[in-house]
């Protein structure tokens, strides 16, 4: 029996949902609503407007941008 540990930005998702009380899909929709802002502008928005910690905000933005970049390819 193997247990694959989630790596990368999505490893933060369970704690983000627990701490901030909203599903990841809601946070991703919020990030996408602020496009075409840059990565750090999006991180700053999550921190200042929603009280999210830097690590959580950065992970969420990085994952969302990467997902959208992959989808567009």
Secondary structure, 3 states (H helix, E strand, C coil): CCCCCCCCHHHHHHHHHHHHCCCHHHHHHHHHHCCCCCHHHHHHHHHHHHCCCHHHHHHHHHHHHHHHHHHHC
